[in-house]
């Protein structure tokens, strides 16, 4: 039956991999063209504002708008999105607003990196990768370094497709003509209005002064914005393309004999246990609390312990990755035991380091470095606890680690840490917990320390260092860009400075 030729079917069918002439040529939709032009604008916002005013709200605006543009693009493309992907997207958008709540440029930079990673990883999962699956790291890397280049140059045909078609071309042409006509008409009308009313003239003068002045610097910014836009649009356009799939079964890189790994880490564990026992005996040694030895003990070796904790995490990852497994890729019991032992030793070392840091803070107060390092140690402790649980239970470890990291990172971004440091140090000084207040250190805390410093001055505390700090903050508030570096802590600082004139 299939071989019978009829007048309607006696033609030779074209191979499926060869596209038909014009019928198969898909027309680029209007929303894709609009997205391309929006990303050209976002590329310029990045080079002209976000990059120049690093750590300010322009970075947050840039990533927030890119997230919105990506969400609209995915919606119009009708790509399947899960609830977990929506929740992750909302988290990314929330963290893009970090500069509004935090006046610390370094924390805002870290927040921008976090949002960047989430946005590009999400696009990889939309293309088929398992969200927070076992290949999370590889999927994140391909989302940043590979997938945007699959459609790197697609922004140009998408953007200029808006001119294809007679009707569309006419509409674009009419819009350009309208803009050209609007410039002189608006200029004349606004000039006349400014001449007619002093108040309106004042408002318009302030607006004109706030507009960025055009200079030759804008030319390289526009040139650099083009590849940025290509990269951003390439990530969106590649969401339609299937994500890389991984071979099932035991990976070929599992080449380390188990006994070699166990012998390698055994001496480390022995010395760790010995070290922890010594530190416990020193912590509970009453002679430390009666002389200057407490300060020496608290200061000595903290950052070395931080490095050891990171080293142990790297050793565990290497052991889990490269050690040969049993049938069906099951972990040997000894591998689990050594992993738990190494984690437990590291948790003991982290506890020792945190106790030292608490002693140090109780004696000399808080600083950003002490707080951030303590935060990092607590985060490492949470990760090691998760690794221990992984040895006995099968669960989505990357999802749990993401939740833990997000919760911890939110404290840094939205907790006004610098303000909390200033309030703690002042309170500890007033209560007699610390003997001397390092007022000069308030300068490291920026606008977040202004309100506590003003309260300290109003309570009767007087020093040249405090007056100098407040005067410097007045000058910085006056001469630094109020919009680019706006934040809630800065607004609170402005109100506090106004109180003291």
ZAMARGU-4260 file (C-alpha; in steps of 0.2 Angstrom, whole numbers, plus 5000, padded with zeros to 4 digits):
<rodrens>
0) 5000/5000/5000 | 5014/5012/5004 | 5022/5010/4988 | 5007/5014/4977 | 5009/5031/4968
5) 4994/5042/4965 | 4992/5058/4956 | 4993/5067/4973 | 5008/5058/4981 | 5020/5054/4967
10) 5033/5067/4971 | 5050/5065/4980 | 5049/5072/4998 | 5064/5084/5003 | 5075/5078/5017
15) 5069/5084/5034 | 5086/5093/5038 | 5084/5104/5022 | 5073/5119/5026 | 5060/5123/5013
20) 5063/5140/5003 | 5052/5153/5011 | 5038/5145/5020 | 5050/5138/5033 | 5059/5154/5036
25) 5052/5160/5052 | 5048/5178/5055 | 5056/5186/5070 | 5041/5192/5082 | 5040/5210/5087
30) 5043/5206/5106 | 5060/5199/5101 | 5064/5214/5092 | 5059/5225/5106 | 5069/5215/5119
35) 5084/5217/5108 | 5083/5236/5108 | 5079/5236/5127 | 5095/5226/5130 | 5105/5238/5119
40) 5099/5251/5131 | 5103/5240/5146 | 5120/5238/5139 | 5123/5257/5139 | 5116/5258/5157
45) 5129/5246/5162 | 5144/5255/5154 | 5138/5272/5158 | 5130/5271/5175 | 5132/5254/5184
50) 5150/5252/5180 | 5155/5270/5184 | 5144/5271/5200 | 5150/5254/5206 | 5141/5248/5222
55) 5127/5261/5219 | 5109/5258/5215 | 5112/5259/5196 | 5119/5241/5197 | 5103/5236/5206
60) 5092/5245/5193 | 5102/5236/5179 | 5100/5218/5186 | 5081/5221/5191 | 5077/5227/5173
65) 5087/5213/5165 | 5077/5201/5176 | 5060/5209/5170 | 5066/5209/5152 | 5071/5191/5153
70) 5054/5186/5162 | 5044/5195/5148 | 5054/5186/5135 | 5052/5169/5142 | 5033/5172/5144
75) 5031/5177/5126 | 5042/5163/5120 | 5030/5151/5130 | 5044/5142/5138 | 5039/5130/5152
80) 5043/5137/5169 | 5042/5128/5186 | 5036/5135/5203 | 5054/5133/5209 | 5061/5143/5195
85) 5048/5157/5198 | 5053/5157/5217 | 5072/5158/5212 | 5068/5172/5200 | 5059/5182/5214
90) 5074/5179/5225 | 5086/5186/5212 | 5075/5201/5209 | 5074/5205/5228 | 5093/5204/5230
95) 5095/5216/5215 | 5087/5229/5226 | 5101/5227/5239 | 5109/5244/5235 | 5093/5252/5242
100) 5095/5244/5259 | 5114/5243/5260 | 5127/5257/5259 | 5142/5246/5258 | 5148/5245/5240
105) 5157/5228/5243 | 5141/5220/5249 | 5132/5227/5234 | 5145/5220/5222 | 5143/5203/5230
110) 5124/5204/5228 | 5126/5209/5210 | 5137/5194/5207 | 5124/5183/5216 | 5110/5190/5205
115) 5120/5188/5189 | 5124/5169/5193 | 5105/5166/5197 | 5099/5174/5181 | 5110/5165/5170
120) 5108/5149/5179 | 5089/5150/5178 | 5090/5152/5159 | 5100/5136/5159 | 5087/5127/5169
125) 5073/5134/5157 | 5083/5126/5143 | 5081/5109/5151 | 5094/5107/5165 | 5088/5100/5182
130) 5087/5115/5194 | 5098/5113/5209 | 5102/5095/5202 | 5118/5085/5205 | 5126/5095/5191
135) 5123/5112/5198 | 5140/5119/5196 | 5143/5113/5178 | 5126/5120/5173 | 5130/5136/5181
140) 5147/5137/5172 | 5139/5133/5155 | 5125/5146/5159 | 5139/5159/5161 | 5153/5154/5150
145) 5145/5144/5135 | 5127/5147/5132 | 5126/5166/5129 | 5139/5163/5115 | 5127/5151/5106
150) 5116/5165/5101 | 5129/5179/5103 | 5126/5188/5087 | 5107/5185/5086 | 5103/5202/5094
155) 5107/5211/5077 | 5094/5202/5066 | 5082/5202/5080 | 5084/5221/5083 | 5084/5226/5064
160) 5069/5215/5060 | 5058/5229/5067 | 5062/5238/5050 | 5056/5223/5040 | 5039/5224/5031
165) 5032/5240/5024 | 5020/5244/5038 | 5032/5241/5052 | 5045/5252/5043 | 5033/5266/5040
170) 5028/5266/5059 | 5046/5266/5064 | 5050/5280/5052 | 5035/5290/5058 | 5041/5288/5076
175) 5058/5295/5071 | 5050/5309/5062 | 5039/5313/5077 | 5055/5313/5089 | 5064/5325/5077
180) 5049/5337/5077 | 5046/5335/5096 | 5064/5342/5100 | 5062/5360/5094 | 5043/5361/5099
185) 5046/5355/5116 | 5062/5366/5118 | 5052/5382/5113 | 5037/5378/5124 | 5048/5374/5139
190) 5058/5390/5137 | 5043/5400/5136 | 5035/5392/5152 | 5052/5395/5161 | 5051/5413/5157
195) 5033/5415/5163 | 5035/5407/5180 | 5050/5408/5192 | 5045/5392/5202 | 5043/5382/5186
200) 5060/5389/5180 | 5068/5384/5196 | 5062/5366/5195 | 5067/5365/5176 | 5084/5372/5180
205) 5087/5359/5193 | 5081/5345/5181 | 5093/5351/5167 | 5108/5352/5179 | 5104/5334/5185
210) 5105/5328/5167 | 5122/5319/5163 | 5133/5330/5152 | 5137/5323/5135 | 5156/5321/5133
215) 5168/5311/5122 | 5168/5298/5136 | 5151/5292/5130 | 5159/5285/5113 | 5169/5271/5121
220) 5154/5267/5133 | 5143/5265/5118 | 5156/5254/5109 | 5158/5243/5125 | 5139/5242/5128
225) 5137/5232/5111 | 5146/5216/5117 | 5138/5218/5134 | 5121/5218/5125 | 5126/5204/5114
230) 5130/5193/5129 | 5114/5198/5138 | 5103/5194/5123 | 5113/5178/5119 | 5109/5171/5136
235) 5090/5174/5133 | 5090/5168/5115 | 5099/5152/5120 | 5085/5147/5132 | 5076/5139/5118
240) 5091/5128/5114 | 5092/5111/5123 | 5104/5111/5138 | 5119/5100/5138 | 5115/5082/5144
245) 5127/5072/5155 | 5131/5053/5153 | 5123/5042/5165 | 5133/5030/5176 | 5149/5032/5185
250) 5159/5046/5179 | 5176/5042/5171 | 5185/5055/5182 | 5183/5043/5197 | 5201/5037/5197
255) 5207/5039/5215 | 5209/5022/5224 | 5199/5023/5241 | 5214/5017/5251 | 5225/5031/5245
260) 5212/5045/5250 | 5210/5037/5267 | 5229/5037/5270 | 5231/5055/5264 | 5218/5062/5276
265) 5221/5051/5291 | 5236/5062/5298 | 5226/5078/5296 | 5212/5071/5306 | 5224/5065/5320
270) 5232/5082/5322 | 5215/5091/5321 | 5209/5081/5336 | 5225/5084/5345 | 5224/5103/5341
275) 5205/5104/5346 | 5209/5096/5363 | 5223/5109/5367 | 5212/5123/5362 | 5197/5117/5373
280) 5209/5116/5388 | 5215/5133/5384 | 5198/5141/5383 | 5193/5134/5400 | 5209/5139/5408
285) 5205/5152/5421 | 5222/5160/5420 | 5218/5167/5403 | 5204/5177/5410 | 5215/5186/5422
290) 5229/5194/5412 | 5234/5200/5394 | 5235/5182/5388 | 5217/5182/5384 | 5220/5196/5371
295) 5235/5186/5363 | 5225/5170/5363 | 5210/5178/5355 | 5221/5187/5341 | 5232/5172/5337
300) 5229/5161/5323 | 5211/5165/5319 | 5213/5168/5300 | 5224/5152/5299 | 5209/5142/5306
305) 5198/5150/5292 | 5210/5144/5279 | 5211/5127/5286 | 5192/5126/5286 | 5192/5131/5267
310) 5206/5118/5264 | 5196/5104/5272 | 5180/5108/5262 | 5191/5107/5246 | 5198/5090/5252
315) 5181/5083/5255 | 5175/5089/5238 | 5190/5081/5229 | 5188/5065/5239 | 5169/5064/5235
320) 5172/5068/5217 | 5187/5057/5212 | 5187/5042/5224 | 5181/5026/5216 | 5164/5020/5221
325) 5156/5003/5223 | 5143/4995/5210 | 5129/5007/5205 | 5140/5022/5210 | 5137/5019/5229
330) 5149/5027/5242 | 5160/5015/5252 | 5157/5015/5270 | 5174/5020/5274 | 5172/5036/5263
335) 5157/5041/5273 | 5166/5038/5289 | 5181/5049/5284 | 5170/5062/5277 | 5160/5063/5293
340) 5177/5063/5303 | 5184/5077/5293 | 5168/5087/5294 | 5167/5085/5313 | 5185/5090/5315
345) 5182/5105/5304 | 5167/5110/5315 | 5178/5109/5330 | 5191/5120/5322 | 5177/5132/5317
350) 5170/5133/5335 | 5187/5136/5341 | 5189/5150/5329 | 5172/5158/5333 | 5176/5157/5352
355) 5192/5167/5348 | 5183/5180/5338 | 5170/5182/5352 | 5184/5185/5364 | 5192/5197/5352
360) 5176/5207/5349 | 5172/5208/5368 | 5189/5216/5371 | 5190/5228/5356 | 5173/5229/5348
365) 5167/5224/5330 | 5174/5229/5313 | 5167/5224/5296 | 5182/5212/5294 | 5178/5203/5310
370) 5160/5202/5306 | 5162/5196/5288 | 5174/5183/5293 | 5163/5177/5307 | 5149/5176/5295
375) 5159/5166/5283 | 5164/5154/5296 | 5146/5151/5302 | 5141/5148/5283 | 5155/5135/5282
380) 5149/5127/5298 | 5131/5125/5290 | 5139/5118/5274 | 5149/5105/5284 | 5133/5100/5293
385) 5124/5098/5277 | 5138/5087/5270 | 5137/5076/5286 | 5119/5073/5284 | 5122/5069/5265
390) 5132/5054/5270 | 5116/5046/5278 | 5102/5053/5268 | 5098/5056/5250 | 5091/5073/5247
395) 5094/5088/5235 | 5109/5095/5243 | 5111/5109/5231 | 5094/5115/5235 | 5097/5115/5254
400) 5114/5124/5252 | 5105/5137/5241 | 5092/5140/5254 | 5105/5141/5268 | 5116/5153/5258
405) 5102/5164/5253 | 5096/5166/5271 | 5114/5170/5277 | 5117/5181/5262 | 5101/5191/5266
410) 5108/5196/5283 | 5123/5204/5275 | 5112/5213/5261 | 5097/5218/5271 | 5103/5219/5289
415) 5113/5235/5288 | 5128/5227/5296 | 5139/5242/5296 | 5125/5251/5306 | 5124/5236/5318
420) 5143/5237/5321 | 5142/5255/5325 | 5128/5253/5337 | 5136/5238/5346 | 5153/5247/5348
425) 5145/5262/5355 | 5133/5252/5367 | 5148/5241/5372 | 5158/5257/5376 | 5144/5265/5386
430) 5141/5250/5396 | 5159/5248/5400 | 5162/5231/5390 | 5176/5239/5380 | 5188/5252/5388
435) 5191/5263/5373 | 5180/5268/5358 | 5189/5268/5341 | 5180/5283/5334 | 5191/5283/5319
440) 5185/5266/5314 | 5168/5273/5311 | 5174/5280/5295 | 5175/5263/5288 | 5157/5261/5291
445) 5151/5276/5281 | 5134/5283/5281 | 5127/5268/5291 | 5137/5274/5306 | 5131/5292/5306
450) 5115/5290/5315 | 5123/5281/5330 | 5137/5293/5330 | 5125/5308/5331 | 5116/5299/5345
455) 5133/5297/5354 | 5137/5316/5352 | 5120/5321/5358 | 5123/5310/5374 | 5137/5321/5379
460) 5152/5312/5371 | 5165/5324/5364 | 5180/5321/5354 | 5189/5329/5339 | 5188/5312/5330
465) 5170/5311/5331 | 5167/5329/5325 | 5179/5325/5311 | 5170/5310/5306 | 5153/5319/5305
470) 5160/5333/5296 | 5168/5321/5283 | 5151/5313/5281 | 5143/5330/5278 | 5155/5334/5264
475) 5153/5316/5256 | 5134/5318/5257 | 5135/5335/5249 | 5147/5331/5235 | 5144/5313/5230
480) 5130/5309/5218 | 5114/5308/5229 | 5104/5297/5216 | 5118/5285/5211 | 5122/5281/5229
485) 5105/5283/5237 | 5101/5270/5250 | 5090/5270/5266 | 5105/5271/5277 | 5111/5286/5268
490) 5093/5294/5270 | 5093/5291/5288 | 5111/5298/5290 | 5105/5314/5281 | 5091/5316/5293
495) 5103/5314/5308 | 5115/5326/5301 | 5101/5339/5299 | 5098/5337/5317 | 5115/5344/5322
500) 5115/5357/5308
</rodrens>
